Amino acid sequence: REKQKLIVDISHDLKTPLTVIQGYAKALSDQRVPPEKQAQYIAAIYQKSRLATDMVNDLFLLTQMEHPDYPLQLEETDFCEFVKSFFAEKYMELTEGGFGLSVDIPEAPMMLPIDRKLMRRLLENLLSNAMKYNPPGTTLYVAMGKENQGVALTVADDGAGIPEEIARTLFQPFVTGNRARTTGKGTGLGLSIAQKIVQMHRGEMSLIRPPRKPYKTEFRIRIPIQTDSAS
């Protein structure tokens, strides 16, 4: 039943951008688009093709990670420095989008064996999720600390919050907010991939309900320090 629903959701979400691409390309091919609107049509085709490509790539990655023999490329890494470097790199993107950033990460190293490529994808997905669903003026909060033989990472924001009906199934594939569906900006797979990445590192990822103040949305990730291998 879950696989059947996944196929239906994939078909639905791919149909929309592909229909736009087909219609606009046909109009351009038939020379039915006024010269002053051609650039607009071409930009729409490009945007929708990127969305379709992102969706296929996300689905491919999620399917790969579900395989029990998916190889993790683990490297002993200072997780504090890794997360700080990521958000330092993204600082300009955040500020240009009108978002604030508050980081509370210890200076002392916290060493973890991680797949750096996948862990970067996890942070990318959380950041992308926050920027898609929140208005300018929102502050993103990133905090880290040791907890019960593990590292606890909080990624939160003081933006719009997540409606209860979406929160209940947030980590399932193709669950997106109305804004993402109507703007065509979300593939609906980002948080499913993020949770799977954490699980592959023998960790846990959860949406804290209710979030602590001043947060409106709060994700908590815990990864055990003693992770000699992953399944």
Contacts in CASP RR format, 6 or more apart in sequence:
PFRMAT RR
TARGET T0000
AUTHOR 0000-0000-0000
METHOD contacts of the structure
MODEL  1
REKQKLIVDISHDLKTPLTVIQGYAKALSDQRVPPEKQAQYIAAIYQKSR
LATDMVNDLFLLTQMEHPDYPLQLEETDFCEFVKSFFAEKYMELTEGGFG
LSVDIPEAPMMLPIDRKLMRRLLENLLSNAMKYNPPGTTLYVAMGKENQG
VALTVADDGAGIPEEIARTLFQPFVTGNRARTTGKGTGLGLSIAQKIVQM
HRGEMSLIRPPRKPYKTEFRIRIPIQTDSAS
6 173 0 8 1.000
6 174 0 8 1.000
9 173 0 8 1.000
9 174 0 8 1.000
10 55 0 8 1.000
10 59 0 8 1.000
10 174 0 8 1.000
13 55 0 8 1.000
13 174 0 8 1.000
13 187 0 8 1.000
13 188 0 8 1.000
14 52 0 8 1.000
14 55 0 8 1.000
14 56 0 8 1.000
16 48 0 8 1.000
16 184 0 8 1.000
17 48 0 8 1.000
17 49 0 8 1.000
17 51 0 8 1.000
17 52 0 8 1.000
17 55 0 8 1.000
17 184 0 8 1.000
18 48 0 8 1.000
18 52 0 8 1.000
20 44 0 8 1.000
20 45 0 8 1.000
20 48 0 8 1.000
21 45 0 8 1.000
21 48 0 8 1.000
21 49 0 8 1.000
21 52 0 8 1.000
24 33 0 8 1.000
24 41 0 8 1.000
24 44 0 8 1.000
24 45 0 8 1.000
25 45 0 8 1.000
27 33 0 8 1.000
27 41 0 8 1.000
28 38 0 8 1.000
28 41 0 8 1.000
28 42 0 8 1.000
33 41 0 8 1.000
51 184 0 8 1.000
51 185 0 8 1.000
51 186 0 8 1.000
51 187 0 8 1.000
54 186 0 8 1.000
54 187 0 8 1.000
55 187 0 8 1.000
55 189 0 8 1.000
58 187 0 8 1.000
58 188 0 8 1.000
58 189 0 8 1.000
58 190 0 8 1.000
58 193 0 8 1.000
59 189 0 8 1.000
61 121 0 8 1.000
61 193 0 8 1.000
62 173 0 8 1.000
62 189 0 8 1.000
62 192 0 8 1.000
62 193 0 8 1.000
62 196 0 8 1.000
64 70 0 8 1.000
65 193 0 8 1.000
65 196 0 8 1.000
65 197 0 8 1.000
65 200 0 8 1.000
66 196 0 8 1.000
68 231 0 8 1.000
70 200 0 8 1.000
72 115 0 8 1.000
72 118 0 8 1.000
72 200 0 8 1.000
72 201 0 8 1.000
72 230 0 8 1.000
73 115 0 8 1.000
73 116 0 8 1.000
73 117 0 8 1.000
74 113 0 8 1.000
74 114 0 8 1.000
74 115 0 8 1.000
74 227 0 8 1.000
74 229 0 8 1.000
74 230 0 8 1.000
75 113 0 8 1.000
75 114 0 8 1.000
75 115 0 8 1.000
75 116 0 8 1.000
76 111 0 8 1.000
76 112 0 8 1.000
76 113 0 8 1.000
77 111 0 8 1.000
77 112 0 8 1.000
77 113 0 8 1.000
77 114 0 8 1.000
77 116 0 8 1.000
78 109 0 8 1.000
78 110 0 8 1.000
78 111 0 8 1.000
79 110 0 8 1.000
79 111 0 8 1.000
79 112 0 8 1.000
79 114 0 8 1.000
79 144 0 8 1.000
79 151 0 8 1.000
79 153 0 8 1.000
79 223 0 8 1.000
80 105 0 8 1.000
80 106 0 8 1.000
80 107 0 8 1.000
80 108 0 8 1.000
80 109 0 8 1.000
80 110 0 8 1.000
80 144 0 8 1.000
81 109 0 8 1.000
82 114 0 8 1.000
82 116 0 8 1.000
82 119 0 8 1.000
83 105 0 8 1.000
83 123 0 8 1.000
83 142 0 8 1.000
83 144 0 8 1.000
83 153 0 8 1.000
84 103 0 8 1.000
84 105 0 8 1.000
86 120 0 8 1.000
86 123 0 8 1.000
87 101 0 8 1.000
87 103 0 8 1.000
87 123 0 8 1.000
87 127 0 8 1.000
87 142 0 8 1.000
90 127 0 8 1.000
91 101 0 8 1.000
94 100 0 8 1.000
94 101 0 8 1.000
94 127 0 8 1.000
94 131 0 8 1.000
94 140 0 8 1.000
95 101 0 8 1.000
97 131 0 8 1.000
97 136 0 8 1.000
98 136 0 8 1.000
98 137 0 8 1.000
99 130 0 8 1.000
99 131 0 8 1.000
99 134 0 8 1.000
99 136 0 8 1.000
99 137 0 8 1.000
99 138 0 8 1.000
99 139 0 8 1.000
99 140 0 8 1.000
100 137 0 8 1.000
100 138 0 8 1.000
100 139 0 8 1.000
100 140 0 8 1.000
101 139 0 8 1.000
101 140 0 8 1.000
101 142 0 8 1.000
102 139 0 8 1.000
102 140 0 8 1.000
102 141 0 8 1.000
102 142 0 8 1.000
103 142 0 8 1.000
103 143 0 8 1.000
104 141 0 8 1.000
104 142 0 8 1.000
104 143 0 8 1.000
104 144 0 8 1.000
105 142 0 8 1.000
105 143 0 8 1.000
105 144 0 8 1.000
105 145 0 8 1.000
106 144 0 8 1.000
106 145 0 8 1.000
110 144 0 8 1.000
110 145 0 8 1.000
110 146 0 8 1.000
110 151 0 8 1.000
110 225 0 8 1.000
111 225 0 8 1.000
112 151 0 8 1.000
112 201 0 8 1.000
112 223 0 8 1.000
112 225 0 8 1.000
112 227 0 8 1.000
113 227 0 8 1.000
113 228 0 8 1.000
114 201 0 8 1.000
114 223 0 8 1.000
115 197 0 8 1.000
115 200 0 8 1.000
115 201 0 8 1.000
118 197 0 8 1.000
118 200 0 8 1.000
119 197 0 8 1.000
119 201 0 8 1.000
121 193 0 8 1.000
121 194 0 8 1.000
121 197 0 8 1.000
122 193 0 8 1.000
122 194 0 8 1.000
122 197 0 8 1.000
122 198 0 8 1.000
122 221 0 8 1.000
123 155 0 8 1.000
125 190 0 8 1.000
125 191 0 8 1.000
125 193 0 8 1.000
125 194 0 8 1.000
126 155 0 8 1.000
126 194 0 8 1.000
126 219 0 8 1.000
127 140 0 8 1.000
128 190 0 8 1.000
129 190 0 8 1.000
129 191 0 8 1.000
130 138 0 8 1.000
130 140 0 8 1.000
130 155 0 8 1.000
130 157 0 8 1.000
130 217 0 8 1.000
132 179 0 8 1.000
132 180 0 8 1.000
132 185 0 8 1.000
132 186 0 8 1.000
133 160 0 8 1.000
133 161 0 8 1.000
133 162 0 8 1.000
133 177 0 8 1.000
133 179 0 8 1.000
133 180 0 8 1.000
133 217 0 8 1.000
134 157 0 8 1.000
134 159 0 8 1.000
134 160 0 8 1.000
134 161 0 8 1.000
135 159 0 8 1.000
135 160 0 8 1.000
138 157 0 8 1.000
138 158 0 8 1.000
138 159 0 8 1.000
138 160 0 8 1.000
139 157 0 8 1.000
139 158 0 8 1.000
139 159 0 8 1.000
140 155 0 8 1.000
140 156 0 8 1.000
140 157 0 8 1.000
141 154 0 8 1.000
141 155 0 8 1.000
141 156 0 8 1.000
141 157 0 8 1.000
141 158 0 8 1.000
141 215 0 8 1.000
142 153 0 8 1.000
142 154 0 8 1.000
142 155 0 8 1.000
143 153 0 8 1.000
143 154 0 8 1.000
143 156 0 8 1.000
144 151 0 8 1.000
144 152 0 8 1.000
144 153 0 8 1.000
144 154 0 8 1.000
145 151 0 8 1.000
145 152 0 8 1.000
145 153 0 8 1.000
146 152 0 8 1.000
146 225 0 8 1.000
147 222 0 8 1.000
149 224 0 8 1.000
149 225 0 8 1.000
149 226 0 8 1.000
150 222 0 8 1.000
150 223 0 8 1.000
150 224 0 8 1.000
150 225 0 8 1.000
151 222 0 8 1.000
151 223 0 8 1.000
151 225 0 8 1.000
152 220 0 8 1.000
152 221 0 8 1.000
152 222 0 8 1.000
153 220 0 8 1.000
153 221 0 8 1.000
153 222 0 8 1.000
153 223 0 8 1.000
154 218 0 8 1.000
154 219 0 8 1.000
154 220 0 8 1.000
154 221 0 8 1.000
155 218 0 8 1.000
155 219 0 8 1.000
155 221 0 8 1.000
156 211 0 8 1.000
156 212 0 8 1.000
156 215 0 8 1.000
156 217 0 8 1.000
156 218 0 8 1.000
156 219 0 8 1.000
157 215 0 8 1.000
157 216 0 8 1.000
157 217 0 8 1.000
158 214 0 8 1.000
158 215 0 8 1.000
158 216 0 8 1.000
159 216 0 8 1.000
159 217 0 8 1.000
160 216 0 8 1.000
160 217 0 8 1.000
161 211 0 8 1.000
161 216 0 8 1.000
161 217 0 8 1.000
162 170 0 8 1.000
162 207 0 8 1.000
162 217 0 8 1.000
163 177 0 8 1.000
166 175 0 8 1.000
166 177 0 8 1.000
167 207 0 8 1.000
167 209 0 8 1.000
169 175 0 8 1.000
170 191 0 8 1.000
170 207 0 8 1.000
171 191 0 8 1.000
171 192 0 8 1.000
171 195 0 8 1.000
171 205 0 8 1.000
171 207 0 8 1.000
172 192 0 8 1.000
173 188 0 8 1.000
173 189 0 8 1.000
173 192 0 8 1.000
174 188 0 8 1.000
174 189 0 8 1.000
175 188 0 8 1.000
175 191 0 8 1.000
176 186 0 8 1.000
176 187 0 8 1.000
176 188 0 8 1.000
179 185 0 8 1.000
180 186 0 8 1.000
180 188 0 8 1.000
194 205 0 8 1.000
195 205 0 8 1.000
198 204 0 8 1.000
198 205 0 8 1.000
198 221 0 8 1.000
198 223 0 8 1.000
199 205 0 8 1.000
200 230 0 8 1.000
200 231 0 8 1.000
201 223 0 8 1.000
201 227 0 8 1.000
201 230 0 8 1.000
202 223 0 8 1.000
202 224 0 8 1.000
202 227 0 8 1.000
202 230 0 8 1.000
202 231 0 8 1.000
203 221 0 8 1.000
203 222 0 8 1.000
203 223 0 8 1.000
203 224 0 8 1.000
204 221 0 8 1.000
204 222 0 8 1.000
205 219 0 8 1.000
205 220 0 8 1.000
205 221 0 8 1.000
205 222 0 8 1.000
206 219 0 8 1.000
206 220 0 8 1.000
207 217 0 8 1.000
207 218 0 8 1.000
207 219 0 8 1.000
207 220 0 8 1.000
208 215 0 8 1.000
208 218 0 8 1.000
208 219 0 8 1.000
208 220 0 8 1.000
211 217 0 8 1.000
211 218 0 8 1.000
212 218 0 8 1.000
END
